[in-house]
Amino acid sequence: MSKICIIGLGYIGLPTAAVLASNGNEVIGVDINERARNNLISGNPYPEEPGLQELLEKARENGKITASESPKEADTFIICVPTPFTLDKKADLSYVEDATNNLIPVLKKGDLIILESTVPPGTTRDIVCGAVEKAGFTVGEDVLVAFCPERVMPGKIVKELVENDRVIGGMNEKASQMAKAVYGSFSKGQLYLTDATTAEFVKLIENSFRDINIAFANELAIVSRDIGIDIWEAIELANKHPRVNIHNPGPGVGGHCIAVDPYFIIEMAKGKASFLALAREKNTHMPSYIVERSEEILGGLSGKKITLLGLAYKGDIGDPRESPALDIIALLKAKGVNCSVFDPHVEEGMIPELTGLDDSVKDSDLLIITTDHSIFKELDPEHVGSLVKNKMVFDTRHFIDRRKWESAGWNVSVIGVGK
């Protein structure tokens, strides 16, 4: 089996290291962040993912996984670092540049570099291959380079790393085949081969499609309320059509993929991706719409206390990256609202407003369901009702049992419901 160096031990790098190591590969996990390295060494990862702790323990017991602050000599280097966007919505590729430059000193002939970070098309060629060539190696002969994007959902990362199909784009055929052998050591999905730039674009297409679909659903939700129908019923019926699959509306789009990746296309398209830009505008406007609806529900916001149930961008995970809840909090506070947040999955101290359930809802004028955590279905409306000032809840996920809450005396508003 291979000796593999994983650079970046975050949401994707750590699970990837664990899966590779538990399948017989010798893995070195690299991260400049001490806590990230400790997550690997201790076998107690954060955020939690089903099956991840068990894989790490197995790999550690077999002596197949170690942690390091800097890259070590290996046969394969997999770069899994973040690629955020800047304040002006342009791709920040500094982490990719740093990761590539940091592995160059231990690079040798015959090695393979795989970039997994989501990037604009041409990044593998320009940044990774550029650094390799600058160091005196010939790409495709001395060193092989490929791109293979992750395709996993938080909460199911370990399962989907193994089961999902992958797209592998090599800078040449030999690189594609070598990368295929690496992923073939653990993957049960189909491994499709293409060139690196196409593979980079495929990743952006996938997430942009979902962003557009959600924007469509959000627009329908706004219109449906105005015309007095229930968008959730309408979408369910529309999806009975064999060629229709509309996503669900909500308070906005979060996470490091859907809320970010379309901007990479928009940036490089130079004005030719207006459809993507409109979808992004619609989804980024949703927190403002939630605040507007909250103001309608309460008849004003100044001096009110509002509790958000959920900080994470999706249910049953602890990831608040790009979460619409963060924007909702900022907008509410700007209008003089006292905000509190309860989210049992997000680490304490993430934001000052994050507190326990009872403290967060005490004397609240309105609860806003911003995340579809399973635990929120189990909340006792009688208990919560004994703590709040006003029994009013705005469900932006169509998630709680409306009849149950209304029977306990609550006034329940639901996004996209006008009747």
N, C-alpha and C positions, 0 to 999 in steps of 0.2 A: 504493500500500500504506500501511498504518497506521504511526504512530509509537507504539511500545508500551514502557511502562515496567514491567519485572518487578521486584517487590519481594520479595527473598529469593532468594539464589543457592545454595540447598542441593540436596538430592537431586532435587527436582522443578523448582525455579526455574531452575537452570542449564541442564538439558537443554531445558526449555521455551523459554528464551531462545535457545538455539542452533538449535532447530528453526524457530522463528519467523523468526529472522534469516536463516537459510539459504534461506528461502522468500520472500525479498524484502522483509520488513518491517524497518523501522528500529527497533532494540531498544536500550534503556538498561537494563542490569542493575544493580540497586541492592542493596547489602548493607552493613551497618555493620561487618562483619567484613572486615578487609583481606585475609586469606588467600582468602576467598570471591571477592573482586573480582579478586585476582591469578590465581585459577583461570580466570576468564573471559578476562582480558587475555593470559595466557601461552598459553592453549590447551592446558594440561596439567591437566585436571580431576582432583579427588579427591573421592569414590572414582571409580575408572575405570569407564566404561560403554562397551560396544562401540559404535563409531560416533560417540561424542560428541566426541572430539578432532578428528576430521575435519570435523564440522559446525562446530565453533568456528573452526577454521582457515579454512574457506570463508567464514564470516561476517566474520571479521576482514579477510581479503583483499579482500572486497567493500566494506569500510567500513560494514557494516550493524550492528555491535554495539560498544557502549562500556560502560564501568563507571563507577559513581558511588556515593558514600557516602550520598547523599540523593536523593529523587525529583526528577525534572526534568519540565518541561512535556511532555505527550504527549496522544495521542488516547484511548489505552486504558491503564489501570493493572491489572496482574494481581498479586494478592497471593498469594505462595507461602511464607508463613512457618510455622514450627513451631507445633503446638498440643499441647503435652505435657499430662500430667495432674499434679496436685499430689500430695503425700504421702497425702492422704485421698481420692485417686482422683476428683478433680473436674477439669473442663476448665480449663486455664490459657489464657485468651484474651488475655493481655496483649500478646502479639506481634501479634495481629490488630488490637488497639486502637491500638498504637503505629504500625503500618504505615499504618493508615487516617488517623490524625491527622497523620502525617508527609507524606502526599500532599496533604492539604487545601490547604496554601499555594500549590500549583501547579495546583490543580484549576480548570477553567473550564467554562462552559456548553457542552454538547454532548459532554462526555467520558463514557467508559464505565469503570466499575470492575467487575472480576471477582474474586471471592474463590475461590481454589482450595483453601485450607487446609481440612482436615477439621475440622468444627465441629458442635456441638449444633444441632438445628433451631431456627431463629429468630435465629441469630447474624448472618446477612447483614442481616436486617431491623433488629435491635436495635442492633448495633454499627456496621456499615458505613453503613447508611442513617441511623442516628441521628447519626453524626458529620457526614455530608453535610448533613443538614437543619439541624443546629446551626450549620453554617458559612454558612447563609443560602441554600442551594440547595434547589430542589424536586425530590425524587427522582421519576424518571419523566418529568419535563419538562426541567429544566435539566441534570440528571446522571442517567445510566442505570446501574443496578446489577444484577449477576447473580452467580449461584454456579455453578461448574462444577468438580466434584471430579476429581482425577486418578484413573486406573485402571491403573496400570502396576506391573510387577514388577521389582524391582532385578535387574540383570543383563540386562534386556531393555527398559530404559526408553525408549531412542530408538526402537526398533522399535515398541513398543506405544503410544507417544505418537502415532505416525502412523497405526497400523493399528486401534487399539481404538475401539469405539464410545464416545461421550460422552453424558452427560446434562447438559443446560444448563437452569438455572432462573433466569429473569429476574424482576425485581420487577414487570415488566409485559411485554406482548408485544413492544414495541419493543426493550427491553433484551435479550430472548431472541434476537431476530433479529440484533441487532448483535453479540452475543457469538458467535452461530452463524457470522457472517461472519469473525470473527477466527480461530476454530478451523478453519473451512472453508478458510483459506489454506494449511493444511498437512495436515489430517486426511483420511485415506482411509476412515475408519469412518463409521458412521451417527451423526448428531447428533440426539438426541432432546430435544424441548423440553417443559418443564414449569414450575412455579413454583419459586422459590428454596428455600422450606422443604421441599418434597417432594424436591428434588435433594439437599439436605443430609441428609435422612433416608435416601435411597437409598444414599448412600455408607456410612452406618453399618450399614444392613441387609446390604450385601454382605460387609463384614468380620466382622460378628457371625455371619452364617451360617457362614463358614469357621471361626470360633472354636468354635462349637457342634459342628461336624462333627469338628474335631480333638479336642475334649474327649471326644466319643463314641468315637473311635478310641483315645484314651489309656486310657479306662476299659476298653475291650475288651482292650487289651494287658495291663493289670494282671490282669484276670479270667482271661484265656487262660493266663497263666503258672501261675496257681493250679490250673487244671484240666488242665494238661499238654498244651496244643496250641500250634501255631505260628500266631500271629495274622496274620502276613503272608500265609501260605497261605490262611487263612480269609477275609481281606479280599479277596484276589485272586479267590477263587471267588465270594464274595458280590457282587462288582462285575460278575460276568458277567450278573447280572440286569439287564434293560434299564432299570429305574427305580431302581437303587441305585448310588450313587457315594460310597463312604466314603473319606475322606482317610487319610493315613498317621499313625500314632502317632509320638511322639518325646519329647525331653527337656523339652518345654514350647513355648511360643509366644513369638516375639520380633518385632522390627520395630516401626515407628512406627504401623502400621495395626491389625493384628489384635489385638495385645496392649493397645491403647489405646482404640480406637473403641467397643467395647461399653460401656465405662464412661460414655461420653457419654449413651447411652440409659438406662443404669442410674440415673445421677444425676437425669435429668429425669423418669424414670418414678415416682420416689418410692415404691419398694416394689412396683411392679407389673411388674417385669421379673425375677422370681425365676429363670426359666429361664436367662436370660443370665448372671445372677449365679452360678448353679451351674456353668455352663460355664467362666466365668472362674476360679472357685475350683478346679475340676479342673485346668485348664491351669497355673495358678500353683503348684499343689501338685507338679507333675511334677519340678521340680528336687529337691525333698525326697525323692521316690520314687527318683530316680536315686541319691541319696546313700545311702538305705536299702539299695538293691540292691548298691551298691558295698561297703557294710559287710558284707553277707552274703557277697559274693564273696571278700572278703579275710579275713573272720572277725574284723573289728575295724579301726578306722581310725587310732587315735592312734599318732603316730610314723611313719605310712606316707607314702610319696611317691606322688602321683597326678598323671598328666599328662593334660590335656585336649587333644584334637586338634580345634581349632576354637573360635574366640571369636565369630565372626559368627553371626547368627541363622539364616542360610540359606546354601546352598552357592554357592561361586564368586563371592561378593561380599565387600566389606570393611566391612560395616555391622554393628556390634555393639549397636545400640540395642535395649534391652529384651531382649537375648539371654538365654536360660535359662542359658547357660554362666556368666554373671556371678553368677547366684544360686547355681549349683552350687559355684563357687569359694568364695563367702562361707560357704556351709554347711559345706563340707569344712574350711576353715580354722578354723571355730568348733569343729570336732571334733579339732583338733590335727594336721591333715594338712598336709604340705608340698606345695603346689600349683605346677605349672608349666603353661604353655600354649604350644602351637605353632599359629600361624595365618598362613600366608604372604600372605593377602589383607588382613589388618588392619595398619594403620600401626604401626610400632615405637613403643614408648613409651606406647601406649594404656593399658596396665596394667603394673605392675611384673613380673608373672608371665610376661609374653610374651617368649619367647626363641626361638632357632633350634631346629631339629629335634633335633640330637644333644644339645644342652645340656638341652632340655626332657625328653627321655626317659631320660637317663642316671640309672641307679640307681632307676628308677621301679618301684613295686610293681604298678601298674595303669594302663593306658591307657583313657581314655574317649573314644569317638568322639562328639563333641557337634555337629559340623557336617559336612554332606555335601559337602565340597570334592572336586572331581574328583581333585586331586593325592593325596588319601589312598588312592584306589584303587591308585595307582602305588607306594605305599610298599613297600619290600623288607622283609618280615617277618624275614628272616635278619639283615639289617643292624641293624634296630631291636632284634631279639632279643639281639644281641651287646652292647647297651648297657644294657638294663633289668636290674633285679634279679630280677623275676618276669615270666614270659611270660604275662601275663593282660591281656585286652582286653575291654572292655564296649562293645558297639556299640549306641548308642541311636538309630541311624538305619537299621539293617539295610542297611548300605552296603558294607562291605568284603567281599572274597571269603573266606567262612568256611573253606572247604576249603583254600584256599591258606595261610591263617594256621595252621590246625590241623596241616597237613602239615609246617609249620616248627616244630612243638612248642608252639604257643600254646594256652592255654585260652581259648576265645572264648564270651562270654555275649552274648546279643542280647535287647533289650527285647521283651517279648511272646512269647518263645519258651520253652516249658516242656518241650520234649522234645529 
